[in-house]
Amino acid sequence: MRYEAINSELFRYNRQRFMRKMQPDSIAIFQSNDLMPRSGDTFFPFRQNSGLFYLSGLDQEDTVIVLFPDCIKEGFQEVAFIRRTDERTAIWEGDKLTKEQAREISGIEKIYWADEMDNILHELILLSKRVYLNLNEHDRFASGVVTQDMRFARLLQERYPLHKFHRAQPLLKKQAMIKSTTEVGLIRHAVNITGKAFEQVLDFVRPGVMEYEVEAEIIAEFIRNGARGHAYEPIVASGKNTCVLHYVQNNQRCMDGDLLLLDFGAEYANYAADLSRTIPVSGRFTERQRKVYDAVLHCMRGAQQMLLPGTMLEDYHKEVGKMVESELLQLGLLDKTDLKNQDEKAPAYKKFFMHGTSHHLGLDVHDLSNRYDPIQAGMVFTCEPAIYIREEGLGIRLENDILVTDDGPVDLCAHIPVEAEAIEEHMNASILSST
């Protein structure tokens, strides 16, 4: 792996917390992600299932972990199955985990080869009354791809129809929202790599460069600093593209006078960073761009301070909406008539700020969460207000990652330039040094 070894105590701790919430006489089974076919005889790069990684740290395909806290068979409360390595695999793909390595990484003592799983798992399931299975239950995502988890769930339901089946995701969501000190450290590391990439972008951007050239600078800095790559598909949007929320083509030329909206984050040890910045291609904001920029920055600063324990996310988003509304009034984009005539379910500010302000961050950029739970210490959120003026081809989004604590919010991106003066100073220093 590219990242430094993570202390197995993190995964032991995560498993213990999960097993304490399982019902009596239950077994929980977590599978690695599929190797996804790309075309011909090739696959997309493998990325581990977040739930399995969270509970074991095992970052390899063909991996299964089984948790059975009430198992009467001695030593089988935790079991892992990993891919058997052989000479052909070593020649074509390189070494895979040994049992000793898997034991050291995960802290799980019972390690078997994956081809030994069927008989062992069959016995363990028959010793249980309930089975927890892990399906992707993100409430704003649905896919037509039948995953390994789904195939396995259907197989077990057919094979063991008299068992009770339970969802692992609700337990994982409750647990994973609260980050341990180790996890916060891994997110910080991903953020620091992302910050280095942004500073490289500030040094590089000039009128005439292509959006994809900027993207190349970002990924080069990620790889140089030990990140696996992007935590999500990067947005490098110039000119009118700044008003396209999920613009990922990154194929236009950055022109003098344009803004360049960047939304990207490194993935380190499977943990994500998520940063947004909007910079002037020429190195200087116009007067209009600066006014809108300062309005968004003011909203971001205010929103950060509201990420406090006990706050409900729905209430938080409403309050941020009021802040954006106030800034839009000052910018002349809304007037009192607009506010008087607005629909409560579709507030006027939504014309210029269509998305939410914050989401959980962790092993996924939109991390496991329950949006109806109050904010708690240990949660990590993005904070990303924006204003998009499509008629002017002017969009500005700013985003930092915030750790919630009992002593107030901690900005994990505080060291990354965001003030307009700092952006301009850095860009123009780079221009002068290159001439």
C-alpha positions as a Markdown table, in Angstrom:
| # | Residue | x | y | z |
|---|---|---|---|---|
| 1 | Met | 0.0 | 0.0 | 0.0 |
| 2 | Arg | 1.1 | 3.6 | -0.6 |
| 3 | Tyr | 0.0 | 4.7 | 2.9 |
| 4 | Glu | 1.8 | 4.1 | 6.2 |
| 5 | Ala | 0.5 | 1.1 | 8.2 |
| 6 | Ile | -2.5 | 1.9 | 10.4 |
| 7 | Asn | -2.4 | 0.7 | 14.0 |
| 8 | Ser | -4.6 | -2.4 | 14.1 |
| 9 | Glu | -6.1 | -1.1 | 17.4 |
| 10 | Leu | -8.4 | 1.2 | 15.2 |
| 11 | Phe | -10.0 | -1.8 | 13.5 |
| 12 | Arg | -10.2 | -3.8 | 16.8 |
| 13 | Tyr | -12.0 | -0.8 | 18.4 |
| 14 | Asn | -14.3 | -0.5 | 15.4 |
| 15 | Arg | -15.3 | -4.2 | 15.5 |
| 16 | Gln | -15.9 | -4.1 | 19.2 |
| 17 | Arg | -18.2 | -1.1 | 18.9 |
| 18 | Phe | -20.1 | -2.8 | 16.1 |
| 19 | Met | -20.5 | -6.2 | 17.8 |
| 20 | Arg | -21.8 | -4.5 | 21.0 |
| 21 | Lys | -24.8 | -3.3 | 18.9 |
| 22 | Met | -25.6 | -6.7 | 17.3 |
| 23 | Gln | -28.5 | -8.6 | 18.5 |
| 24 | Pro | -27.9 | -11.9 | 20.4 |
| 25 | Asp | -26.8 | -15.0 | 18.5 |
| 26 | Ser | -26.1 | -12.9 | 15.4 |
| 27 | Ile | -23.4 | -13.3 | 12.7 |
| 28 | Ala | -22.3 | -10.4 | 10.5 |
| 29 | Ile | -20.6 | -10.9 | 7.2 |
| 30 | Phe | -18.7 | -8.2 | 5.2 |
| 31 | Gln | -17.4 | -8.7 | 1.7 |
| 32 | Ser | -14.8 | -6.8 | -0.4 |
| 33 | Asn | -15.9 | -4.9 | -3.4 |
| 34 | Asp | -16.0 | -6.6 | -6.8 |
| 35 | Leu | -13.2 | -6.2 | -9.3 |
| 36 | Met | -15.3 | -4.2 | -11.8 |
| 37 | Pro | -14.8 | -5.0 | -15.5 |
| 38 | Arg | -13.7 | -2.1 | -17.7 |
| 39 | Ser | -13.4 | -3.6 | -21.2 |
| 40 | Gly | -11.7 | -6.5 | -22.9 |
| 41 | Asp | -9.7 | -8.3 | -20.3 |
| 42 | Thr | -9.1 | -5.3 | -18.0 |
| 43 | Phe | -10.7 | -4.1 | -14.7 |
| 44 | Phe | -11.2 | -0.6 | -13.2 |
| 45 | Pro | -8.7 | 0.0 | -10.3 |
| 46 | Phe | -9.8 | -1.8 | -7.2 |
| 47 | Arg | -11.1 | 0.2 | -4.3 |
| 48 | Gln | -12.0 | -1.6 | -1.1 |
| 49 | Asn | -15.5 | -1.7 | 0.4 |
| 50 | Ser | -15.6 | 1.0 | 3.0 |
| 51 | Gly | -17.5 | -1.1 | 5.6 |
| 52 | Leu | -15.0 | -4.0 | 5.3 |
| 53 | Phe | -12.0 | -1.7 | 5.5 |
| 54 | Tyr | -13.5 | 0.2 | 8.5 |
| 55 | Leu | -13.8 | -3.1 | 10.4 |
| 56 | Ser | -10.5 | -4.8 | 9.3 |
| 57 | Gly | -8.1 | -2.6 | 7.4 |
| 58 | Leu | -7.7 | -5.4 | 4.9 |
| 59 | Asp | -7.3 | -3.6 | 1.6 |
| 60 | Gln | -7.4 | -6.4 | -0.9 |
| 61 | Glu | -9.9 | -8.1 | -3.3 |
| 62 | Asp | -11.5 | -11.5 | -2.5 |
| 63 | Thr | -11.7 | -10.7 | 1.2 |
| 64 | Val | -14.5 | -11.6 | 3.7 |
| 65 | Ile | -14.7 | -10.9 | 7.4 |
| 66 | Val | -17.2 | -12.6 | 9.8 |
| 67 | Leu | -18.1 | -11.3 | 13.2 |
| 68 | Phe | -19.9 | -13.6 | 15.6 |
| 69 | Pro | -19.6 | -12.4 | 19.2 |
| 70 | Asp | -21.8 | -15.1 | 20.7 |
| 71 | Cys | -20.2 | -18.0 | 18.8 |
| 72 | Ile | -19.9 | -21.0 | 21.1 |
| 73 | Lys | -17.1 | -22.4 | 19.0 |
| 74 | Glu | -13.9 | -21.2 | 20.7 |
| 75 | Gly | -11.9 | -18.6 | 18.7 |
| 76 | Phe | -14.5 | -18.0 | 16.0 |
| 77 | Gln | -15.8 | -14.7 | 17.3 |
| 78 | Glu | -13.8 | -13.0 | 14.5 |
| 79 | Val | -12.7 | -14.6 | 11.3 |
| 80 | Ala | -11.2 | -13.3 | 8.0 |
| 81 | Phe | -10.9 | -15.0 | 4.7 |
| 82 | Ile | -8.3 | -13.8 | 2.2 |
| 83 | Arg | -7.2 | -14.7 | -1.3 |
| 84 | Arg | -4.8 | -17.6 | -1.5 |
| 85 | Thr | -1.5 | -16.6 | -3.1 |
| 86 | Asp | 0.4 | -18.8 | -5.5 |
| 87 | Glu | 3.3 | -18.6 | -7.9 |
| 88 | Arg | 1.3 | -17.5 | -10.9 |
| 89 | Thr | -0.4 | -14.7 | -9.0 |
| 90 | Ala | 3.0 | -13.5 | -7.7 |
| 91 | Ile | 4.4 | -13.4 | -11.2 |
| 92 | Trp | 1.4 | -11.6 | -12.8 |
| 93 | Glu | 0.1 | -9.4 | -10.0 |
| 94 | Gly | 2.7 | -9.4 | -7.3 |
| 95 | Asp | 2.5 | -10.6 | -3.7 |
| 96 | Lys | -0.8 | -10.8 | -1.9 |
| 97 | Leu | -1.3 | -10.7 | 1.8 |
| 98 | Thr | 0.0 | -13.6 | 3.8 |
| 99 | Lys | -2.0 | -14.9 | 6.8 |
| 100 | Glu | 0.5 | -13.3 | 9.1 |
| 101 | Gln | 0.2 | -9.9 | 7.4 |
| 102 | Ala | -3.6 | -10.0 | 7.4 |
| 103 | Arg | -3.4 | -10.9 | 11.1 |
| 104 | Glu | -1.1 | -8.0 | 11.8 |
| 105 | Ile | -3.1 | -5.5 | 9.8 |
| 106 | Ser | -6.6 | -6.4 | 11.1 |
| 107 | Gly | -5.9 | -7.8 | 14.6 |
| 108 | Ile | -8.1 | -10.8 | 13.6 |
| 109 | Glu | -6.4 | -14.0 | 14.8 |
| 110 | Lys | -8.4 | -16.5 | 12.7 |
| 111 | Ile | -7.3 | -16.1 | 9.1 |
| 112 | Tyr | -8.3 | -18.6 | 6.4 |
| 113 | Trp | -7.9 | -18.7 | 2.6 |
| 114 | Ala | -11.0 | -17.7 | 0.7 |
| 115 | Asp | -11.3 | -21.1 | -1.0 |
| 116 | Glu | -11.8 | -22.6 | 2.5 |
| 117 | Met | -14.7 | -20.3 | 3.4 |
| 118 | Asp | -17.8 | -22.3 | 2.3 |
| 119 | Asn | -17.6 | -25.1 | 4.8 |
| 120 | Ile | -16.5 | -22.9 | 7.7 |
| 121 | Leu | -19.1 | -20.2 | 7.1 |
| 122 | His | -21.9 | -22.8 | 6.7 |
| 123 | Glu | -21.2 | -24.1 | 10.2 |
| 124 | Leu | -21.0 | -20.7 | 11.7 |
| 125 | Ile | -24.3 | -19.6 | 10.1 |
| 126 | Leu | -26.0 | -22.7 | 11.4 |
| 127 | Leu | -24.8 | -21.8 | 14.9 |
| 128 | Ser | -26.5 | -18.4 | 14.6 |
| 129 | Lys | -30.1 | -17.3 | 14.5 |
| 130 | Arg | -29.6 | -13.9 | 12.7 |
| 131 | Val | -27.4 | -12.7 | 9.9 |
| 132 | Tyr | -26.3 | -9.1 | 9.3 |
| 133 | Leu | -25.4 | -8.3 | 5.7 |
| 134 | Asn | -23.9 | -5.1 | 4.3 |
| 135 | Leu | -25.6 | -3.4 | 1.4 |
| 136 | Asn | -25.0 | 0.1 | 0.1 |
| 137 | Glu | -27.9 | 2.1 | 1.7 |
| 138 | His | -27.0 | 5.7 | 0.7 |
| 139 | Asp | -30.3 | 7.5 | 0.7 |
| 140 | Arg | -29.5 | 9.6 | -2.4 |
| 141 | Phe | -27.9 | 6.9 | -4.5 |
| 142 | Ala | -29.3 | 4.0 | -6.5 |
| 143 | Ser | -27.4 | 1.8 | -9.0 |
| 144 | Gly | -28.5 | -0.8 | -11.4 |
| 145 | Val | -25.2 | -2.7 | -10.9 |
| 146 | Val | -25.8 | -6.0 | -9.0 |
| 147 | Thr | -22.9 | -5.9 | -6.5 |
| 148 | Gln | -21.1 | -8.8 | -4.8 |
| 149 | Asp | -22.9 | -7.9 | -1.6 |
| 150 | Met | -26.3 | -8.1 | -3.3 |
| 151 | Arg | -25.5 | -11.4 | -5.0 |
| 152 | Phe | -24.3 | -12.8 | -1.7 |
| 153 | Ala | -27.4 | -11.6 | 0.2 |
| 154 | Arg | -29.7 | -13.3 | -2.3 |
| 155 | Leu | -27.6 | -16.6 | -2.1 |
| 156 | Leu | -27.8 | -16.7 | 1.7 |
| 157 | Gln | -31.5 | -15.9 | 1.8 |
| 158 | Glu | -32.2 | -18.8 | -0.6 |
| 159 | Arg | -29.8 | -21.2 | 1.3 |
| 160 | Tyr | -30.9 | -20.3 | 4.8 |
| 161 | Pro | -34.6 | -19.2 | 4.5 |
| 162 | Leu | -35.4 | -19.7 | 8.2 |
| 163 | His | -32.7 | -17.3 | 9.5 |
| 164 | Lys | -33.6 | -13.7 | 10.2 |
| 165 | Phe | -31.6 | -11.3 | 8.1 |
| 166 | His | -30.6 | -7.8 | 9.3 |
| 167 | Arg | -29.1 | -4.7 | 7.8 |
| 168 | Ala | -25.6 | -3.8 | 8.9 |
| 169 | Gln | -25.7 | -0.3 | 7.4 |
| 170 | Pro | -27.8 | 1.3 | 10.2 |
| 171 | Leu | -25.3 | 0.2 | 12.8 |
| 172 | Leu | -22.4 | 1.3 | 10.7 |
| 173 | Lys | -23.9 | 4.7 | 10.0 |
| 174 | Lys | -24.4 | 5.4 | 13.7 |
| 175 | Gln | -20.9 | 4.4 | 14.5 |
| 176 | Ala | -18.9 | 5.7 | 11.5 |
| 177 | Met | -20.3 | 9.3 | 11.9 |
| 178 | Ile | -18.1 | 9.7 | 15.0 |
| 179 | Lys | -14.5 | 9.7 | 14.0 |
| 180 | Ser | -11.7 | 8.4 | 16.2 |
| 181 | Thr | -8.5 | 10.4 | 16.8 |
| 182 | Thr | -6.7 | 8.0 | 14.3 |
| 183 | Glu | -9.4 | 8.6 | 11.7 |
| 184 | Val | -9.2 | 12.4 | 12.1 |
| 185 | Gly | -5.4 | 12.1 | 11.6 |
| 186 | Leu | -5.9 | 10.2 | 8.3 |
| 187 | Ile | -8.4 | 12.8 | 7.1 |
| 188 | Arg | -6.0 | 15.6 | 8.1 |
| 189 | His | -3.3 | 13.9 | 6.0 |
| 190 | Ala | -5.6 | 13.7 | 3.0 |
| 191 | Val | -6.4 | 17.4 | 3.5 |
| 192 | Asn | -2.7 | 18.3 | 3.7 |
| 193 | Ile | -2.0 | 16.6 | 0.4 |
| 194 | Thr | -5.0 | 18.4 | -1.1 |
| 195 | Gly | -3.6 | 21.7 | 0.1 |
| 196 | Lys | -0.2 | 21.1 | -1.5 |
| 197 | Ala | -2.0 | 20.3 | -4.8 |
| 198 | Phe | -4.0 | 23.6 | -4.5 |
| 199 | Glu | -0.8 | 25.6 | -4.0 |
| 200 | Gln | 0.7 | 23.9 | -7.0 |
| 201 | Val | -2.4 | 25.0 | -9.0 |
| 202 | Leu | -2.0 | 28.6 | -7.8 |
| 203 | Asp | 1.6 | 28.4 | -9.2 |
| 204 | Phe | 0.5 | 26.9 | -12.5 |
| 205 | Val | -2.7 | 28.6 | -13.6 |
| 206 | Arg | -2.3 | 31.2 | -16.4 |
| 207 | Pro | -4.7 | 32.5 | -19.1 |
| 208 | Gly | -4.6 | 29.9 | -21.9 |
| 209 | Val | -4.0 | 26.7 | -20.0 |
| 210 | Met | -6.5 | 23.9 | -20.4 |
| 211 | Glu | -8.7 | 22.7 | -17.6 |
| 212 | Tyr | -7.2 | 19.2 | -18.0 |
| 213 | Glu | -3.7 | 20.6 | -17.6 |
| 214 | Val | -4.8 | 21.9 | -14.2 |
| 215 | Glu | -6.2 | 18.5 | -13.4 |
| 216 | Ala | -2.9 | 16.9 | -14.3 |
| 217 | Glu | -1.1 | 19.2 | -11.8 |
| 218 | Ile | -3.5 | 18.1 | -9.1 |
| 219 | Ile | -3.1 | 14.3 | -9.7 |
| 220 | Ala | 0.7 | 14.6 | -10.0 |
| 221 | Glu | 0.9 | 16.3 | -6.6 |
| 222 | Phe | -1.4 | 13.7 | -5.1 |
| 223 | Ile | 0.7 | 10.7 | -6.3 |
| 224 | Arg | 3.9 | 12.5 | -5.4 |
| 225 | Asn | 2.7 | 12.7 | -1.8 |
| 226 | Gly | 1.5 | 9.1 | -1.4 |
| 227 | Ala | -2.2 | 9.6 | -2.1 |
| 228 | Arg | -4.0 | 6.8 | -4.0 |
| 229 | Gly | -5.5 | 9.4 | -6.2 |
| 230 | His | -8.7 | 11.4 | -6.3 |
| 231 | Ala | -11.3 | 10.7 | -3.6 |
| 232 | Tyr | -14.0 | 11.6 | -6.3 |
| 233 | Glu | -14.0 | 12.8 | -9.9 |
| 234 | Pro | -12.4 | 16.3 | -9.8 |
| 235 | Ile | -14.2 | 19.4 | -11.0 |
| 236 | Val | -12.0 | 21.9 | -12.9 |
| 237 | Ala | -14.5 | 24.4 | -14.3 |
| 238 | Ser | -13.6 | 27.7 | -15.9 |
| 239 | Gly | -15.9 | 30.5 | -17.2 |
| 240 | Lys | -19.5 | 29.5 | -17.6 |
| 241 | Asn | -18.6 | 26.0 | -16.4 |
| 242 | Thr | -18.4 | 27.4 | -12.9 |
| 243 | Cys | -22.2 | 27.3 | -12.8 |
| 244 | Val | -22.4 | 23.6 | -13.6 |
| 245 | Leu | -22.5 | 21.9 | -10.3 |
| 246 | His | -21.0 | 18.5 | -11.3 |
| 247 | Tyr | -19.0 | 19.6 | -14.3 |
| 248 | Val | -16.3 | 16.9 | -14.9 |
| 249 | Gln | -15.4 | 17.2 | -18.6 |
| 250 | Asn | -12.4 | 19.5 | -17.7 |
| 251 | Asn | -11.8 | 20.1 | -21.4 |
| 252 | Gln | -12.0 | 23.9 | -21.9 |
| 253 | Arg | -9.4 | 26.6 | -22.1 |
| 254 | Cys | -9.1 | 28.9 | -19.1 |
| 255 | Met | -9.4 | 32.5 | -20.5 |
| 256 | Asp | -8.2 | 35.8 | -19.2 |
| 257 | Gly | -10.9 | 37.4 | -17.0 |
| 258 | Asp | -12.5 | 34.0 | -16.2 |
| 259 | Leu | -12.9 | 32.4 | -12.8 |
| 260 | Leu | -11.7 | 28.8 | -12.3 |
| 261 | Leu | -13.8 | 26.7 | -9.8 |
| 262 | Leu | -11.9 | 23.7 | -8.4 |
| 263 | Asp | -13.5 | 20.9 | -6.4 |
| 264 | Phe | -11.2 | 18.1 | -5.6 |
| 265 | Gly | -9.7 | 16.0 | -2.8 |
| 266 | Ala | -7.0 | 13.4 | -2.2 |
| 267 | Glu | -7.7 | 9.9 | -1.0 |
| 268 | Tyr | -5.2 | 8.7 | 1.5 |
| 269 | Ala | -5.5 | 5.3 | 3.2 |
| 270 | Asn | -9.1 | 5.2 | 1.8 |
| 271 | Tyr | -10.0 | 8.4 | 3.7 |
| 272 | Ala | -11.2 | 11.4 | 1.7 |
| 273 | Ala | -10.5 | 15.2 | 1.7 |
| 274 | Asp | -13.0 | 17.5 | 0.0 |
| 275 | Leu | -11.9 | 21.0 | -1.0 |
| 276 | Ser | -13.4 | 23.7 | -3.2 |
| 277 | Arg | -11.7 | 27.0 | -4.3 |
| 278 | Thr | -12.5 | 29.6 | -6.9 |
| 279 | Ile | -9.6 | 31.6 | -8.3 |
| 280 | Pro | -9.1 | 34.2 | -11.0 |
| 281 | Val | -7.4 | 32.8 | -14.1 |
| 282 | Ser | -5.5 | 36.1 | -14.6 |
| 283 | Gly | -4.4 | 36.3 | -10.9 |
| 284 | Arg | -6.7 | 39.2 | -10.1 |
| 285 | Phe | -10.5 | 39.2 | -9.3 |
| 286 | Thr | -12.6 | 41.8 | -11.1 |
| 287 | Glu | -14.6 | 44.1 | -8.8 |
| 288 | Arg | -17.8 | 42.1 | -9.4 |
| 289 | Gln | -16.1 | 38.7 | -8.9 |
| 290 | Arg | -14.5 | 40.0 | -5.7 |
| 291 | Lys | -17.9 | 41.1 | -4.2 |
| 292 | Val | -19.5 | 37.8 | -4.9 |
| 293 | Tyr | -16.4 | 35.9 | -3.6 |
| 294 | Asp | -16.4 | 37.9 | -0.3 |
| 295 | Ala | -20.1 | 37.1 | 0.1 |
| 296 | Val | -19.5 | 33.4 | -0.3 |
| 297 | Leu | -16.5 | 33.5 | 2.1 |
| 298 | His | -18.6 | 35.4 | 4.6 |
| 299 | Cys | -21.2 | 32.6 | 4.4 |
| 300 | Met | -18.6 | 29.9 | 4.8 |
| 301 | Arg | -17.1 | 31.5 | 7.9 |
| 302 | Gly | -20.6 | 31.9 | 9.4 |
| 303 | Ala | -21.7 | 28.4 | 8.5 |
| 304 | Gln | -18.6 | 26.8 | 10.1 |
| 305 | Gln | -19.4 | 28.4 | 13.4 |
| 306 | Met | -22.8 | 26.7 | 13.4 |
| 307 | Leu | -21.4 | 23.2 | 13.2 |
| 308 | Leu | -21.9 | 22.6 | 16.9 |
| 309 | Pro | -23.0 | 19.6 | 19.0 |
| 310 | Gly | -26.7 | 19.3 | 19.3 |
| 311 | Thr | -27.6 | 21.2 | 16.1 |
| 312 | Met | -29.9 | 19.5 | 13.7 |
| 313 | Leu | -28.7 | 19.4 | 10.1 |
| 314 | Glu | -32.1 | 20.6 | 8.7 |
| 315 | Asp | -32.0 | 23.6 | 11.0 |
| 316 | Tyr | -28.4 | 24.3 | 10.1 |
| 317 | His | -29.1 | 24.3 | 6.4 |
| 318 | Lys | -32.1 | 26.7 | 6.9 |
| 319 | Glu | -29.9 | 29.1 | 8.8 |
| 320 | Val | -27.2 | 29.0 | 6.1 |
| 321 | Gly | -29.9 | 29.6 | 3.5 |
| 322 | Lys | -30.8 | 32.8 | 5.4 |
| 323 | Met | -27.2 | 33.9 | 5.3 |
| 324 | Val | -27.0 | 33.4 | 1.6 |
| 325 | Glu | -30.3 | 35.2 | 1.1 |
| 326 | Ser | -28.9 | 38.2 | 3.0 |
| 327 | Glu | -25.8 | 38.3 | 0.8 |
| 328 | Leu | -27.9 | 38.0 | -2.4 |
| 329 | Leu | -29.9 | 41.0 | -1.3 |
| 330 | Gln | -26.7 | 43.0 | -0.8 |
| 331 | Leu | -25.5 | 41.9 | -4.2 |
| 332 | Gly | -28.8 | 43.0 | -5.8 |
| 333 | Leu | -29.6 | 39.5 | -7.0 |
| 334 | Leu | -32.7 | 39.4 | -4.9 |
| 335 | Asp | -35.0 | 42.2 | -3.6 |
| 336 | Lys | -37.8 | 42.4 | -1.1 |
| 337 | Thr | -40.4 | 41.6 | -3.6 |
| 338 | Asp | -38.7 | 38.3 | -4.4 |
| 339 | Leu | -38.7 | 37.4 | -0.7 |
| 340 | Lys | -42.3 | 38.4 | -0.3 |
| 341 | Asn | -43.4 | 36.2 | -3.2 |
| 342 | Gln | -41.2 | 33.2 | -2.5 |
| 343 | Asp | -42.6 | 29.8 | -1.9 |
| 344 | Glu | -41.5 | 28.5 | 1.5 |
| 345 | Lys | -40.7 | 25.1 | 0.0 |
| 346 | Ala | -38.7 | 26.7 | -2.8 |
| 347 | Pro | -37.0 | 29.8 | -1.3 |
| 348 | Ala | -35.8 | 32.5 | -3.7 |
| 349 | Tyr | -32.1 | 32.0 | -2.8 |
| 350 | Lys | -32.3 | 28.5 | -4.3 |
| 351 | Lys | -32.0 | 30.1 | -7.8 |
| 352 | Phe | -28.4 | 31.0 | -6.9 |
| 353 | Phe | -27.5 | 28.3 | -4.3 |
| 354 | Met | -29.1 | 24.9 | -5.2 |
| 355 | His | -27.3 | 22.4 | -3.1 |
| 356 | Gly | -26.8 | 21.7 | 0.6 |
| 357 | Thr | -24.0 | 23.2 | 2.6 |
| 358 | Ser | -22.5 | 20.2 | 4.4 |
| 359 | His | -22.2 | 16.5 | 4.3 |
| 360 | His | -20.3 | 13.9 | 6.4 |
| 361 | Leu | -16.7 | 13.1 | 5.3 |
| 362 | Gly | -14.7 | 10.0 | 6.0 |
| 363 | Leu | -14.0 | 6.8 | 4.2 |
| 364 | Asp | -16.3 | 8.2 | 1.5 |
| 365 | Val | -16.6 | 11.8 | 0.3 |
| 366 | His | -20.3 | 11.5 | 1.1 |
| 367 | Asp | -19.8 | 9.4 | 4.1 |
| 368 | Leu | -22.1 | 7.0 | 6.0 |
| 369 | Ser | -24.5 | 9.1 | 8.0 |
| 370 | Asn | -28.0 | 9.6 | 9.3 |
| 371 | Arg | -29.1 | 13.1 | 8.4 |
| 372 | Tyr | -31.8 | 13.1 | 11.2 |
| 373 | Asp | -29.3 | 12.6 | 14.0 |
| 374 | Pro | -28.0 | 15.8 | 15.8 |
| 375 | Ile | -24.5 | 16.9 | 15.1 |
| 376 | Gln | -22.1 | 15.4 | 17.6 |
| 377 | Ala | -18.5 | 15.9 | 18.6 |
| 378 | Gly | -16.2 | 13.8 | 16.5 |
| 379 | Met | -18.1 | 14.2 | 13.3 |
| 380 | Val | -16.3 | 15.7 | 10.2 |
| 381 | Phe | -18.3 | 17.8 | 7.8 |
| 382 | Thr | -17.7 | 19.7 | 4.6 |
| 383 | Cys | -18.8 | 23.3 | 4.6 |
| 384 | Glu | -19.4 | 24.5 | 1.1 |
| 385 | Pro | -21.7 | 27.5 | 0.4 |
| 386 | Ala | -21.8 | 29.0 | -3.1 |
| 387 | Ile | -23.4 | 31.5 | -5.3 |
| 388 | Tyr | -24.0 | 30.7 | -9.0 |
| 389 | Ile | -25.1 | 33.5 | -11.3 |
| 390 | Arg | -25.8 | 31.7 | -14.6 |
| 391 | Glu | -26.8 | 34.9 | -16.4 |
| 392 | Glu | -23.3 | 36.2 | -15.8 |
| 393 | Gly | -21.5 | 32.9 | -16.2 |
| 394 | Leu | -20.1 | 33.5 | -12.7 |
| 395 | Gly | -20.1 | 30.7 | -10.1 |
| 396 | Ile | -18.2 | 30.7 | -6.8 |
| 397 | Arg | -18.0 | 27.8 | -4.4 |
| 398 | Leu | -15.7 | 27.6 | -1.3 |
| 399 | Glu | -15.3 | 24.5 | 0.8 |
| 400 | Asn | -13.4 | 23.5 | 3.9 |
| 401 | Asp | -13.5 | 20.4 | 6.0 |
| 402 | Ile | -14.6 | 20.9 | 9.7 |
| 403 | Leu | -14.1 | 18.7 | 12.7 |
| 404 | Val | -16.9 | 19.1 | 15.3 |
| 405 | Thr | -15.6 | 19.3 | 18.9 |
| 406 | Asp | -17.1 | 20.2 | 22.3 |
| 407 | Asp | -14.9 | 23.2 | 22.3 |
| 408 | Gly | -16.0 | 24.5 | 18.9 |
| 409 | Pro | -15.5 | 23.7 | 15.3 |
| 410 | Val | -11.9 | 23.0 | 14.1 |
| 411 | Asp | -11.2 | 23.9 | 10.4 |
| 412 | Leu | -8.9 | 21.1 | 9.0 |
| 413 | Cys | -8.3 | 23.3 | 6.0 |
| 414 | Ala | -7.4 | 26.5 | 7.9 |
| 415 | His | -3.8 | 26.4 | 6.5 |
| 416 | Ile | -5.0 | 26.3 | 2.8 |
| 417 | Pro | -5.3 | 29.8 | 1.2 |
| 418 | Val | -8.9 | 31.0 | 0.9 |
| 419 | Glu | -8.9 | 34.8 | 1.5 |
| 420 | Ala | -9.0 | 36.7 | -1.8 |
| 421 | Glu | -5.9 | 38.7 | -1.0 |
| 422 | Ala | -3.9 | 35.5 | -0.2 |
| 423 | Ile | -5.1 | 33.9 | -3.5 |
| 424 | Glu | -4.0 | 36.9 | -5.5 |
| 425 | Glu | -0.7 | 37.3 | -3.7 |
| 426 | His | 0.3 | 33.7 | -4.3 |
| 427 | Met | -0.7 | 33.7 | -7.9 |
| 428 | Asn | 1.0 | 37.0 | -8.7 |
| 429 | Ala | 4.2 | 36.0 | -6.9 |
| 430 | Ser | 4.3 | 32.9 | -9.1 |
| 431 | Ile | 3.8 | 35.0 | -12.2 |
| 432 | Leu | 6.6 | 37.4 | -11.3 |
| 433 | Ser | 9.0 | 34.5 | -10.5 |
| 434 | Ser | 8.4 | 32.9 | -13.9 |
| 435 | Thr | 9.0 | 36.1 | -15.9 |
